Amino acid sequence: MVVFVGKEAPDFKAEAYHQGSIRNIKLKDYRGRWVVIIFYPADFTCV
Amino acid sequence: MAAVAAKYPAFQELSAEVLAVSVDSIATHREWQEKELSRMIPGGVRFPMLSDPGGVIGKRYGVYDGNAKTDQRGRFIVDPNGMVQSMEITCDALGRNITEVLRQLRALRHKRETGDLMPCGWEPGRPTLPVEDEASRISGEVWKTWKPRNAF
């Protein structure tokens, strides 16, 4: 699957650490809002 | 990530959520937050940090590096309809520009509200290109209204 600008963002589900607790996140739950998805190589890195 | 966290209030003002994604476990995200991020930024990272074991999400977005077994530094802006409006991927050694991400978000919101086209380097307060000017743009007349200095 390839992401294209102007096409639907691939949906995903994941566990997330959020302010001290663990949450299940689904991209589709954010319909109606802007979302910035930020991938990064690893925790404890700072480039 | 600390730089994104420092600017999180600006993302919230634009009613945008940030989702950070790496292959690290929830336990490692927690450790990073408690041991380092919370010392760099008041409250540390206040948006969700997703765990992507095996790079399942990264593969869907074309950012998974199979050799390093990590997600590359990719950034995607998704609009309220779930459509990708902007994306960027950099090598591991190159950091991103959070100010530019916010600029794009402001421009995309303005475009959604007005229908205008957002020219090179647009910032709030600068001229846009109204869609009704499309004909003049194609016919080589845009130089009369839009100057390269508007981009900087």
N, CA and C atoms of all chains as a GROMACS GRO file, in nm:
protein
  597
    1MET      N    1   0.084  -0.121   0.000
    1MET     CA    2   0.000   0.000   0.000
    1MET      C    3   0.088   0.125   0.000
    2VAL      N    4   0.052   0.218  -0.084
    2VAL     CA    5   0.130   0.342  -0.092
    2VAL      C    6   0.039   0.459  -0.055
    3VAL      N    7   0.093   0.550   0.022
    3VAL     CA    8   0.015   0.667   0.064
    3VAL      C    9   0.026   0.773  -0.044
    4PHE      N   10  -0.088   0.826  -0.084
    4PHE     CA   11  -0.090   0.934  -0.182
    4PHE      C   12  -0.155   1.057  -0.122
    5VAL      N   13  -0.099   1.172  -0.152
    5VAL     CA   14  -0.164   1.297  -0.113
    5VAL      C   15  -0.295   1.308  -0.192
    6GLY      N   16  -0.402   1.343  -0.120
    6GLY     CA   17  -0.533   1.352  -0.185
    6GLY      C   18  -0.614   1.225  -0.174
    7LYS      N   19  -0.552   1.118  -0.119
    7LYS     CA   20  -0.624   0.991  -0.098
    7LYS      C   21  -0.646   0.970   0.051
    8GLU      N   22  -0.732   0.873   0.082
    8GLU     CA   23  -0.763   0.847   0.222
    8GLU      C   24  -0.640   0.792   0.295
    9ALA      N   25  -0.618   0.842   0.417
    9ALA     CA   26  -0.507   0.792   0.498
    9ALA      C   27  -0.536   0.650   0.542
   10PRO      N   28  -0.441   0.556   0.528
   10PRO     CA   29  -0.465   0.419   0.573
   10PRO      C   30  -0.504   0.417   0.721
   11ASP      N   31  -0.611   0.344   0.751
   11ASP     CA   32  -0.656   0.339   0.891
   11ASP      C   33  -0.562   0.249   0.971
   12PHE      N   34  -0.559   0.267   1.101
   12PHE     CA   35  -0.479   0.179   1.188
   12PHE      C   36  -0.537   0.182   1.328
   13LYS      N   37  -0.504   0.076   1.400
   13LYS     CA   38  -0.536   0.066   1.543
   13LYS      C   39  -0.405   0.041   1.615
   14ALA      N   40  -0.390   0.099   1.733
   14ALA     CA   41  -0.267   0.074   1.808
   14ALA      C   42  -0.289   0.107   1.955
   15GLU      N   43  -0.205   0.045   2.037
   15GLU     CA   44  -0.200   0.085   2.177
   15GLU      C   45  -0.113   0.208   2.187
   16ALA      N   46  -0.153   0.299   2.276
   16ALA     CA   47  -0.076   0.422   2.292
   16ALA      C   48  -0.055   0.451   2.440
   17TYR      N   49   0.061   0.507   2.467
   17TYR     CA   50   0.088   0.563   2.600
   17TYR      C   51   0.044   0.708   2.594
   18HIS      N   52  -0.046   0.747   2.685
   18HIS     CA   53  -0.098   0.884   2.681
   18HIS      C   54  -0.114   0.937   2.823
   19GLN      N   55  -0.025   1.025   2.861
   19GLN     CA   56  -0.030   1.092   2.990
   19GLN      C   57  -0.051   0.994   3.105
   20GLY      N   58   0.034   0.892   3.111
   20GLY     CA   59   0.034   0.801   3.224
   20GLY      C   60  -0.055   0.679   3.210
   21SER      N   61  -0.139   0.676   3.105
   21SER     CA   62  -0.223   0.558   3.091
   21SER      C   63  -0.209   0.497   2.951
   22ILE      N   64  -0.268   0.380   2.935
   22ILE     CA   65  -0.262   0.310   2.807
   22ILE      C   66  -0.399   0.320   2.741
   23ARG      N   67  -0.399   0.366   2.614
   23ARG     CA   68  -0.524   0.383   2.541
   23ARG      C   69  -0.518   0.308   2.410
   24ASN      N   70  -0.634   0.267   2.361
   24ASN     CA   71  -0.641   0.213   2.225
   24ASN      C   72  -0.682   0.326   2.132
   25ILE      N   73  -0.603   0.342   2.027
   25ILE     CA   74  -0.624   0.453   1.934
   25ILE      C   75  -0.661   0.397   1.796
   26LYS      N   76  -0.761   0.458   1.736
   26LYS     CA   77  -0.796   0.426   1.596
   26LYS      C   78  -0.796   0.556   1.518
   27LEU      N   79  -0.731   0.557   1.402
   27LEU     CA   80  -0.727   0.681   1.325
   27LEU      C   81  -0.868   0.730   1.293
   28LYS      N   82  -0.957   0.635   1.260
   28LYS     CA   83  -1.095   0.672   1.221
   28LYS      C   84  -1.168   0.750   1.330
   29ASP      N   85  -1.127   0.730   1.457
   29ASP     CA   86  -1.191   0.802   1.567
   29ASP      C   87  -1.166   0.952   1.559
   30TYR      N   88  -1.072   0.994   1.476
   30TYR     CA   89  -1.038   1.136   1.467
   30TYR      C   90  -1.103   1.206   1.348
   31ARG      N   91  -1.198   1.139   1.282
   31ARG     CA   92  -1.272   1.206   1.174
   31ARG      C   93  -1.336   1.334   1.228
   32GLY      N   94  -1.326   1.440   1.151
   32GLY     CA   95  -1.379   1.568   1.198
   32GLY      C   96  -1.272   1.657   1.258
   33ARG      N   97  -1.152   1.602   1.274
   33ARG     CA   98  -1.040   1.681   1.326
   33ARG      C   99  -0.920   1.667   1.234
   34TRP      N  100  -0.833   1.764   1.240
   34TRP     CA  101  -0.704   1.752   1.172
   34TRP      C  102  -0.614   1.662   1.256
   35VAL      N  103  -0.536   1.578   1.190
   35VAL     CA  104  -0.443   1.490   1.261
   35VAL      C  105  -0.306   1.502   1.196
   36VAL      N  106  -0.204   1.514   1.279
   36VAL     CA  107  -0.067   1.510   1.230
   36VAL      C  108  -0.004   1.382   1.282
   37ILE      N  109   0.027   1.290   1.192
   37ILE     CA  110   0.089   1.163   1.230
   37ILE      C  111   0.239   1.179   1.217
   38ILE      N  112   0.309   1.154   1.327
   38ILE     CA  113   0.453   1.176   1.328
   38ILE      C  114   0.525   1.045   1.362
   39PHE      N  115   0.585   0.984   1.260
   39PHE     CA  116   0.666   0.865   1.281
   39PHE      C  117   0.808   0.909   1.320
   40TYR      N  118   0.872   0.829   1.404
   40TYR     CA  119   1.012   0.857   1.439
   40TYR      C  120   1.083   0.726   1.468
   41PRO      N  121   1.217   0.726   1.448
   41PRO     CA  122   1.289   0.598   1.453
   41PRO      C  123   1.289   0.530   1.590
   42ALA      N  124   1.310   0.606   1.697
   42ALA     CA  125   1.321   0.538   1.826
   42ALA      C  126   1.309   0.637   1.941
   43ASP      N  127   1.256   0.586   2.053
   43ASP     CA  128   1.256   0.664   2.177
   43ASP      C  129   1.402   0.689   2.218
   44PHE      N  130   1.422   0.787   2.300
   44PHE     CA  131   1.555   0.825   2.351
   44PHE      C  132   1.649   0.869   2.239
   45THR      N  133   1.593   0.917   2.130
   45THR     CA  134   1.675   0.981   2.028
   45THR      C  135   1.624   1.124   2.013
   46CYS      N  136   1.710   1.210   1.973
   46CYS     CA  137   1.670   1.351   1.964
   46CYS      C  138   1.744   1.419   1.849
   47VAL      N  139   1.691   1.405   1.729
   47VAL     CA  140   1.753   1.473   1.614
   47VAL      C  141   1.668   1.594   1.581
   48MET      N  142   1.111   1.479   1.920
   48MET     CA  143   0.976   1.471   1.977
   48MET      C  144   0.953   1.581   2.081
   49ALA      N  145   1.062   1.616   2.152
   49ALA     CA  146   1.050   1.724   2.250
   49ALA      C  147   1.010   1.855   2.183
   50ALA      N  148   1.059   1.876   2.060
   50ALA     CA  149   1.026   1.998   1.987
   50ALA      C  150   0.877   2.001   1.952
   51VAL      N  151   0.822   1.886   1.914
   51VAL     CA  152   0.679   1.879   1.885
   51VAL      C  153   0.601   1.906   2.014
   52ALA      N  154   0.648   1.845   2.123
   52ALA     CA  155   0.581   1.862   2.252
   52ALA      C  156   0.581   2.009   2.295
   53ALA      N  157   0.692   2.079   2.267
   53ALA     CA  158   0.702   2.220   2.305
   53ALA      C  159   0.599   2.304   2.231
   54LYS      N  160   0.565   2.264   2.109
   54LYS     CA  161   0.470   2.340   2.026
   54LYS      C  162   0.329   2.281   2.030
   55TYR      N  163   0.306   2.181   2.116
   55TYR     CA  164   0.174   2.116   2.119
   55TYR      C  165   0.059   2.216   2.141
   56PRO      N  166   0.077   2.319   2.227
   56PRO     CA  167  -0.033   2.416   2.241
   56PRO      C  168  -0.074   2.480   2.108
   57ALA      N  169   0.022   2.503   2.020
   57ALA     CA  170  -0.010   2.563   1.889
   57ALA      C  171  -0.092   2.464   1.805
   58PHE      N  172  -0.059   2.335   1.813
   58PHE     CA  173  -0.138   2.235   1.741
   58PHE      C  174  -0.280   2.232   1.797
   59GLN      N  175  -0.292   2.240   1.930
   59GLN     CA  176  -0.425   2.238   1.993
   59GLN      C  177  -0.508   2.359   1.952
   60GLU      N  178  -0.442   2.477   1.941
   60GLU     CA  179  -0.514   2.596   1.898
   60GLU      C  180  -0.572   2.580   1.758
   61LEU      N  181  -0.505   2.498   1.676
   61LEU     CA  182  -0.553   2.472   1.540
   61LEU      C  183  -0.646   2.350   1.538
   62SER      N  184  -0.690   2.308   1.656
   62SER     CA  185  -0.772   2.188   1.679
   62SER      C  186  -0.720   2.067   1.600
   63ALA      N  187  -0.589   2.050   1.608
   63ALA     CA  188  -0.526   1.933   1.547
   63ALA      C  189  -0.472   1.842   1.656
   64GLU      N  190  -0.488   1.711   1.636
   64GLU     CA  191  -0.428   1.617   1.729
   64GLU      C  192  -0.297   1.566   1.668
   65VAL      N  193  -0.203   1.538   1.756
   65VAL     CA  194  -0.076   1.482   1.713
   65VAL      C  195  -0.073   1.337   1.758
   66LEU      N  196  -0.035   1.246   1.668
   66LEU     CA  197  -0.015   1.106   1.704
   66LEU      C  198   0.129   1.070   1.671
   67ALA      N  199   0.208   1.039   1.775
   67ALA     CA  200   0.347   1.000   1.754
   67ALA      C  201   0.352   0.848   1.742
   68VAL      N  202   0.433   0.798   1.650
   68VAL     CA  203   0.439   0.654   1.625
   68VAL      C  204   0.583   0.607   1.614
   69SER      N  205   0.619   0.505   1.693
   69SER     CA  206   0.747   0.438   1.673
   69SER      C  207   0.730   0.290   1.706
   70VAL      N  208   0.830   0.209   1.676
   70VAL     CA  209   0.820   0.065   1.700
   70VAL      C  210   0.840   0.031   1.848
   71ASP      N  211   0.872   0.130   1.929
   71ASP     CA  212   0.899   0.104   2.070
   71ASP      C  213   0.774   0.056   2.145
   72SER      N  214   0.796  -0.014   2.254
   72SER     CA  215   0.686  -0.064   2.336
   72SER      C  216   0.626   0.048   2.421
   73ILE      N  217   0.507   0.022   2.474
   73ILE     CA  218   0.443   0.117   2.565
   73ILE      C  219   0.534   0.143   2.685
   74ALA      N  220   0.599   0.036   2.734
   74ALA     CA  221   0.687   0.051   2.852
   74ALA      C  222   0.802   0.146   2.821
   75THR      N  223   0.857   0.137   2.699
   75THR     CA  224   0.968   0.226   2.662
   75THR      C  225   0.919   0.369   2.644
   76HIS      N  226   0.801   0.386   2.586
   76HIS     CA  227   0.742   0.521   2.574
   76HIS      C  228   0.728   0.583   2.713
   77ARG      N  229   0.678   0.501   2.807
   77ARG     CA  230   0.657   0.550   2.944
   77ARG      C  231   0.791   0.591   3.007
   78GLU      N  232   0.892   0.507   2.986
   78GLU     CA  233   1.023   0.533   3.044
   78GLU      C  234   1.084   0.662   2.986
   79TRP      N  235   1.068   0.679   2.854
   79TRP     CA  236   1.122   0.798   2.790
   79TRP      C  237   1.054   0.924   2.843
   80GLN      N  238   0.922   0.914   2.853
   80GLN     CA  239   0.845   1.027   2.906
   80GLN      C  240   0.890   1.063   3.048
   81GLU      N  241   0.901   0.959   3.133
   81GLU     CA  242   0.929   0.986   3.275
   81GLU      C  243   1.074   1.028   3.298
   82LYS      N  244   1.167   0.964   3.222
   82LYS     CA  245   1.309   0.989   3.250
   82LYS      C  246   1.366   1.110   3.176
   83GLU      N  247   1.308   1.140   3.060
   83GLU     CA  248   1.371   1.246   2.980
   83GLU      C  249   1.275   1.355   2.937
   84LEU      N  250   1.167   1.316   2.867
   84LEU     CA  251   1.081   1.418   2.805
   84LEU      C  252   1.020   1.512   2.909
   85SER      N  253   0.980   1.457   3.023
   85SER     CA  254   0.919   1.542   3.125
   85SER      C  255   1.019   1.639   3.187
   86ARG      N  256   1.148   1.612   3.166
   86ARG     CA  257   1.252   1.704   3.216
   86ARG      C  258   1.284   1.811   3.112
   87MET      N  259   1.246   1.787   2.987
   87MET     CA  260   1.275   1.883   2.882
   87MET      C  261   1.161   1.982   2.862
   88ILE      N  262   1.037   1.933   2.880
   88ILE     CA  263   0.916   2.011   2.852
   88ILE      C  264   0.823   1.996   2.973
   89PRO      N  265   0.764   2.104   3.022
   89PRO     CA  266   0.669   2.089   3.132
   89PRO      C  267   0.555   1.994   3.092
   90GLY      N  268   0.536   1.889   3.167
   90GLY     CA  269   0.430   1.791   3.134
   90GLY      C  270   0.474   1.688   3.031
   91GLY      N  271   0.593   1.705   2.975
   91GLY     CA  272   0.643   1.610   2.875
   91GLY      C  273   0.556   1.607   2.750
   92VAL      N  274   0.546   1.489   2.689
   92VAL     CA  275   0.462   1.472   2.570
   92VAL      C  276   0.318   1.452   2.617
   93ARG      N  277   0.228   1.539   2.573
   93ARG     CA  278   0.089   1.532   2.620
   93ARG      C  279  -0.005   1.476   2.514
   94PHE      N  280   0.051   1.428   2.402
   94PHE     CA  281  -0.032   1.364   2.300
   94PHE      C  282   0.000   1.214   2.298
   95PRO      N  283  -0.087   1.132   2.236
   95PRO     CA  284  -0.065   0.988   2.239
   95PRO      C  285   0.064   0.946   2.168
   96MET      N  286   0.136   0.854   2.232
   96MET     CA  287   0.256   0.794   2.172
   96MET      C  288   0.220   0.649   2.140
   97LEU      N  289   0.205   0.621   2.011
   97LEU     CA  290   0.158   0.489   1.969
   97LEU      C  291   0.274   0.391   1.959
   98SER      N  292   0.246   0.267   1.995
   98SER     CA  293   0.344   0.161   1.982
   98SER      C  294   0.313   0.083   1.855
   99ASP      N  295   0.415   0.069   1.769
   99ASP     CA  296   0.396   0.007   1.637
   99ASP      C  297   0.492  -0.112   1.621
  100PRO      N  298   0.474  -0.218   1.702
  100PRO     CA  299   0.568  -0.331   1.694
  100PRO      C  300   0.567  -0.394   1.555
  101GLY      N  301   0.687  -0.419   1.503
  101GLY     CA  302   0.698  -0.477   1.370
  101GLY      C  303   0.672  -0.378   1.258
  102GLY      N  304   0.644  -0.254   1.293
  102GLY     CA  305   0.624  -0.151   1.191
  102GLY      C  306   0.501  -0.172   1.105
  103VAL      N  307   0.395  -0.231   1.164
  103VAL     CA  308   0.273  -0.259   1.085
  103VAL      C  309   0.214  -0.130   1.028
  104ILE      N  310   0.206  -0.027   1.112
  104ILE     CA  311   0.151   0.101   1.065
  104ILE      C  312   0.252   0.167   0.970
  105GLY      N  313   0.379   0.162   1.008
  105GLY     CA  314   0.484   0.221   0.925
  105GLY      C  315   0.484   0.165   0.783
  106LYS      N  316   0.460   0.035   0.772
  106LYS     CA  317   0.456  -0.027   0.637
  106LYS      C  318   0.340   0.030   0.556
  107ARG      N  319   0.226   0.050   0.623
  107ARG     CA  320   0.109   0.106   0.551
  107ARG      C  321   0.136   0.246   0.499
  108TYR      N  322   0.225   0.317   0.566
  108TYR     CA  323   0.255   0.455   0.527
  108TYR      C  324   0.386   0.465   0.449
  109GLY      N  325   0.447   0.350   0.419
  109GLY     CA  326   0.568   0.351   0.337
  109GLY      C  327   0.689   0.408   0.407
  110VAL      N  328   0.693   0.402   0.542
  110VAL     CA  329   0.807   0.459   0.613
  110VAL      C  330   0.887   0.354   0.690
  111TYR      N  331   0.849   0.226   0.680
  111TYR     CA  332   0.920   0.125   0.758
  111TYR      C  333   1.051   0.088   0.692
  112ASP      N  334   1.159   0.093   0.770
  112ASP     CA  335   1.292   0.056   0.722
  112ASP      C  336   1.320  -0.087   0.770
  113GLY      N  337   1.313  -0.182   0.677
  113GLY     CA  338   1.327  -0.323   0.712
  113GLY      C  339   1.465  -0.359   0.765
  114ASN      N  340   1.568  -0.287   0.725
  114ASN     CA  341   1.703  -0.316   0.774
  114ASN      C  342   1.720  -0.269   0.917
  115ALA      N  343   1.680  -0.145   0.943
  115ALA     CA  344   1.694  -0.089   1.077
  115ALA      C  345   1.583  -0.138   1.170
  116LYS      N  346   1.476  -0.194   1.109
  116LYS     CA  347   1.357  -0.236   1.184
  116LYS      C  348   1.296  -0.121   1.265
  117THR      N  349   1.295  -0.004   1.203
  117THR     CA  350   1.233   0.113   1.266
  117THR      C  351   1.148   0.187   1.162
  118ASP      N  352   1.062   0.275   1.213
  118ASP     CA  353   0.986   0.365   1.126
  118ASP      C  354   1.072   0.488   1.098
  119GLN      N  355   1.082   0.525   0.973
  119GLN     CA  356   1.158   0.645   0.938
  119GLN      C  357   1.082   0.770   0.983
  120ARG      N  358   1.153   0.883   0.977
  120ARG     CA  359   1.096   1.009   1.022
  120ARG      C  360   0.996   1.059   0.917
  121GLY      N  361   0.873   1.013   0.928
  121GLY     CA  362   0.767   1.052   0.834
  121GLY      C  363   0.663   1.138   0.902
  122ARG      N  364   0.605   1.230   0.824
  122ARG     CA  365   0.502   1.318   0.882
  122ARG      C  366   0.390   1.333   0.781
  123PHE      N  367   0.267   1.310   0.828
  123PHE     CA  368   0.150   1.313   0.742
  123PHE      C  369   0.044   1.403   0.804
  124ILE      N  370  -0.009   1.496   0.726
  124ILE     CA  371  -0.121   1.578   0.774
  124ILE      C  372  -0.248   1.521   0.713
  125VAL      N  373  -0.343   1.485   0.801
  125VAL     CA  374  -0.468   1.423   0.758
  125VAL      C  375  -0.582   1.520   0.790
  126ASP      N  376  -0.667   1.546   0.691
  126ASP     CA  377  -0.773   1.646   0.710
  126ASP      C  378  -0.894   1.584   0.782
  127PRO      N  379  -0.994   1.666   0.818
  127PRO     CA  380  -1.108   1.613   0.894
  127PRO      C  381  -1.187   1.504   0.822
  128ASN      N  382  -1.170   1.491   0.689
  128ASN     CA  383  -1.236   1.383   0.615
  128ASN      C  384  -1.150   1.257   0.607
  129GLY      N  385  -1.030   1.262   0.669
  129GLY     CA  386  -0.944   1.144   0.666
  129GLY      C  387  -0.854   1.136   0.543
  130MET      N  388  -0.842   1.247   0.471
  130MET     CA  389  -0.760   1.247   0.350
  130MET      C  390  -0.620   1.304   0.380
  131VAL      N  391  -0.519   1.241   0.322
  131VAL     CA  392  -0.381   1.291   0.338
  131VAL      C  393  -0.367   1.418   0.255
  132GLN      N  394  -0.323   1.527   0.318
  132GLN     CA  395  -0.307   1.653   0.245
  132GLN      C  396  -0.162   1.694   0.229
  133SER      N  397  -0.073   1.633   0.307
  133SER     CA  398   0.068   1.671   0.299
  133SER      C  399   0.150   1.560   0.364
  134MET      N  400   0.268   1.535   0.311
  134MET     CA  401   0.355   1.434   0.371
  134MET      C  402   0.500   1.467   0.349
  135GLU      N  403   0.583   1.417   0.441
  135GLU     CA  404   0.728   1.439   0.431
  135GLU      C  405   0.798   1.321   0.498
  136ILE      N  406   0.906   1.275   0.436
  136ILE     CA  407   0.987   1.170   0.499
  136ILE      C  408   1.132   1.214   0.489
  137THR      N  409   1.203   1.212   0.602
  137THR     CA  410   1.344   1.248   0.598
  137THR      C  411   1.427   1.131   0.649
  138CYS      N  412   1.556   1.133   0.617
  138CYS     CA  413   1.647   1.030   0.667
  138CYS      C  414   1.663   1.047   0.818
  139ASP      N  415   1.713   0.943   0.882
  139ASP     CA  416   1.722   0.945   1.029
  139ASP      C  417   1.808   1.060   1.081
  140ALA      N  418   1.905   1.103   1.002
  140ALA     CA  419   1.998   1.207   1.049
  140ALA      C  420   1.943   1.348   1.036
  141LEU      N  421   1.828   1.362   0.967
  141LEU     CA  422   1.774   1.497   0.944
  141LEU      C  423   1.647   1.519   1.024
  142GLY      N  424   1.650   1.617   1.112
  142GLY     CA  425   1.532   1.648   1.192
  142GLY      C  426   1.431   1.730   1.115
  143ARG      N  427   1.309   1.737   1.169
  143ARG     CA  428   1.205   1.812   1.096
  143ARG      C  429   1.196   1.957   1.144
  144ASN      N  430   1.114   2.033   1.074
  144ASN     CA  431   1.091   2.173   1.109
  144ASN      C  432   0.946   2.186   1.155
  145ILE      N  433   0.927   2.195   1.286
  145ILE     CA  434   0.791   2.195   1.341
  145ILE      C  435   0.717   2.323   1.302
  146THR      N  436   0.791   2.434   1.290
  146THR     CA  437   0.729   2.560   1.246
  146THR      C  438   0.667   2.543   1.107
  147GLU      N  439   0.735   2.467   1.022
  147GLU     CA  440   0.683   2.444   0.887
  147GLU      C  441   0.558   2.355   0.890
  148VAL      N  442   0.556   2.258   0.980
  148VAL     CA  443   0.437   2.173   0.992
  148VAL      C  444   0.316   2.259   1.033
  149LEU      N  445   0.338   2.350   1.128
  149LEU     CA  446   0.230   2.440   1.172
  149LEU      C  447   0.188   2.534   1.060
  150ARG      N  448   0.285   2.583   0.983
  150ARG     CA  449   0.252   2.671   0.870
  150ARG      C  450   0.162   2.597   0.770
  151GLN      N  451   0.199   2.473   0.740
  151GLN     CA  452   0.118   2.397   0.644
  151GLN      C  453  -0.023   2.371   0.699
  152LEU      N  454  -0.030   2.344   0.827
  152LEU     CA  455  -0.161   2.320   0.889
  152LEU      C  456  -0.248   2.446   0.880
  153ARG      N  457  -0.188   2.562   0.908
  153ARG     CA  458  -0.264   2.688   0.898
  153ARG      C  459  -0.308   2.711   0.753
  154ALA      N  460  -0.218   2.685   0.658
  154ALA     CA  461  -0.251   2.706   0.517
  154ALA      C  462  -0.362   2.610   0.472
  155LEU      N  463  -0.353   2.485   0.515
  155LEU     CA  464  -0.454   2.386   0.475
  155LEU      C  465  -0.590   2.420   0.535
  156ARG      N  466  -0.590   2.470   0.658
  156ARG     CA  467  -0.717   2.512   0.721
  156ARG      C  468  -0.776   2.630   0.645
  157HIS      N  469  -0.690   2.726   0.609
  157HIS     CA  470  -0.737   2.843   0.536
  157HIS      C  471  -0.795   2.803   0.401
  158LYS      N  472  -0.727   2.710   0.334
  158LYS     CA  473  -0.774   2.660   0.205
  158LYS      C  474  -0.911   2.594   0.221
  159ARG      N  475  -0.927   2.516   0.327
  159ARG     CA  476  -1.054   2.446   0.350
  159ARG      C  477  -1.167   2.544   0.377
  160GLU      N  478  -1.133   2.656   0.447
  160GLU     CA  479  -1.236   2.754   0.482
  160GLU      C  480  -1.273   2.843   0.364
  161THR      N  481  -1.176   2.878   0.280
  161THR     CA  482  -1.199   2.978   0.177
  161THR      C  483  -1.204   2.921   0.035
  162GLY      N  484  -1.144   2.803   0.016
  162GLY     CA  485  -1.132   2.748  -0.119
  162GLY      C  486  -1.016   2.807  -0.196
  163ASP      N  487  -0.948   2.907  -0.137
  163ASP     CA  488  -0.836   2.970  -0.207
  163ASP      C  489  -0.720   2.872  -0.225
  164LEU      N  490  -0.632   2.905  -0.318
  164LEU     CA  491  -0.508   2.829  -0.334
  164LEU      C  492  -0.401   2.897  -0.250
  165MET      N  493  -0.316   2.818  -0.186
  165MET     CA  494  -0.219   2.871  -0.092
  165MET      C  495  -0.082   2.875  -0.158
  166PRO      N  496  -0.036   2.994  -0.195
  166PRO     CA  497   0.088   3.001  -0.272
  166PRO      C  498   0.213   2.976  -0.188
  167CYS      N  499   0.324   2.968  -0.259
  167CYS     CA  500   0.456   2.943  -0.202
  167CYS      C  501   0.480   3.028  -0.077
  168GLY      N  502   0.517   2.964   0.034
  168GLY     CA  503   0.556   3.036   0.155
  168GLY      C  504   0.445   3.109   0.227
  169TRP      N  505   0.319   3.079   0.194
  169TRP     CA  506   0.207   3.154   0.253
  169TRP      C  507   0.208   3.146   0.406
  170GLU      N  508   0.184   3.260   0.467
  170GLU     CA  509   0.163   3.271   0.612
  170GLU      C  510   0.034   3.351   0.630
  171PRO      N  511  -0.032   3.334   0.745
  171PRO     CA  512  -0.154   3.412   0.769
  171PRO      C  513  -0.128   3.562   0.749
  172GLY      N  514  -0.220   3.630   0.680
  172GLY     CA  515  -0.206   3.772   0.653
  172GLY      C  516  -0.150   3.802   0.515
  173ARG      N  517  -0.092   3.702   0.452
  173ARG     CA  518  -0.037   3.724   0.316
  173ARG      C  519  -0.141   3.688   0.211
  174PRO      N  520  -0.122   3.741   0.088
  174PRO     CA  521  -0.224   3.716  -0.015
  174PRO      C  522  -0.229   3.569  -0.057
  175THR      N  523  -0.350   3.524  -0.084
  175THR     CA  524  -0.370   3.390  -0.139
  175THR      C  525  -0.399   3.406  -0.288
  176LEU      N  526  -0.428   3.297  -0.354
  176LEU     CA  527  -0.465   3.302  -0.495
  176LEU      C  528  -0.609   3.255  -0.506
  177PRO      N  529  -0.703   3.350  -0.519
  177PRO     CA  530  -0.843   3.308  -0.530
  177PRO      C  531  -0.864   3.216  -0.650
  178VAL      N  532  -0.951   3.118  -0.633
  178VAL     CA  533  -0.973   3.019  -0.738
  178VAL      C  534  -1.025   3.086  -0.865
  179GLU      N  535  -1.104   3.196  -0.847
  179GLU     CA  536  -1.162   3.260  -0.967
  179GLU      C  537  -1.053   3.321  -1.056
  180ASP      N  538  -0.929   3.334  -1.003
  180ASP     CA  539  -0.820   3.386  -1.083
  180ASP      C  540  -0.752   3.278  -1.167
  181GLU      N  541  -0.806   3.158  -1.163
  181GLU     CA  542  -0.744   3.045  -1.232
  181GLU      C  543  -0.714   3.077  -1.379
  182ALA      N  544  -0.813   3.139  -1.446
  182ALA     CA  545  -0.796   3.168  -1.588
  182ALA      C  546  -0.676   3.260  -1.611
  183SER      N  547  -0.663   3.363  -1.524
  183SER     CA  548  -0.554   3.458  -1.544
  183SER      C  549  -0.419   3.392  -1.514
  184ARG      N  550  -0.421   3.296  -1.420
  184ARG     CA  551  -0.296   3.228  -1.388
  184ARG      C  552  -0.246   3.147  -1.507
  185ILE      N  553  -0.338   3.078  -1.569
  185ILE     CA  554  -0.301   2.995  -1.683
  185ILE      C  555  -0.253   3.082  -1.799
  186SER      N  556  -0.313   3.200  -1.812
  186SER     CA  557  -0.279   3.284  -1.927
  186SER      C  558  -0.156   3.371  -1.901
  187GLY      N  559  -0.083   3.344  -1.793
  187GLY     CA  560   0.042   3.416  -1.771
  187GLY      C  561   0.026   3.555  -1.714
  188GLU      N  562  -0.085   3.579  -1.642
  188GLU     CA  563  -0.111   3.713  -1.588
  188GLU      C  564  -0.084   3.722  -1.438
  189VAL      N  565  -0.042   3.610  -1.377
  189VAL     CA  566  -0.031   3.610  -1.230
  189VAL      C  567   0.077   3.707  -1.181
  190TRP      N  568   0.175   3.738  -1.266
  190TRP     CA  569   0.283   3.830  -1.226
  190TRP      C  570   0.229   3.967  -1.186
  191LYS      N  571   0.108   4.000  -1.234
  191LYS     CA  572   0.053   4.132  -1.203
  191LYS      C  573   0.009   4.142  -1.056
  192THR      N  574  -0.028   4.028  -0.998
  192THR     CA  575  -0.080   4.033  -0.861
  192THR      C  576   0.009   3.963  -0.759
  193TRP      N  577   0.086   3.863  -0.799
  193TRP     CA  578   0.164   3.787  -0.701
  193TRP      C  579   0.313   3.805  -0.728
  194LYS      N  580   0.387   3.846  -0.626
  194LYS     CA  581   0.530   3.873  -0.641
  194LYS      C  582   0.610   3.768  -0.563
  195PRO      N  583   0.728   3.730  -0.612
  195PRO     CA  584   0.809   3.632  -0.539
  195PRO      C  585   0.839   3.673  -0.396
  196ARG      N  586   0.843   3.805  -0.367
  196ARG     CA  587   0.870   3.846  -0.228
  196ARG      C  588   0.760   3.800  -0.132
  197ASN      N  589   0.641   3.772  -0.186
  197ASN     CA  590   0.532   3.722  -0.101
  197ASN      C  591   0.565   3.587  -0.040
  198ALA      N  592   0.664   3.518  -0.098
  198ALA     CA  593   0.698   3.383  -0.052
  198ALA      C  594   0.789   3.383   0.068
  199PHE      N  595   0.846   3.501   0.104
  199PHE     CA  596   0.948   3.501   0.210
  199PHE      C  597   0.914   3.599   0.322
   0.00000   0.00000   0.00000
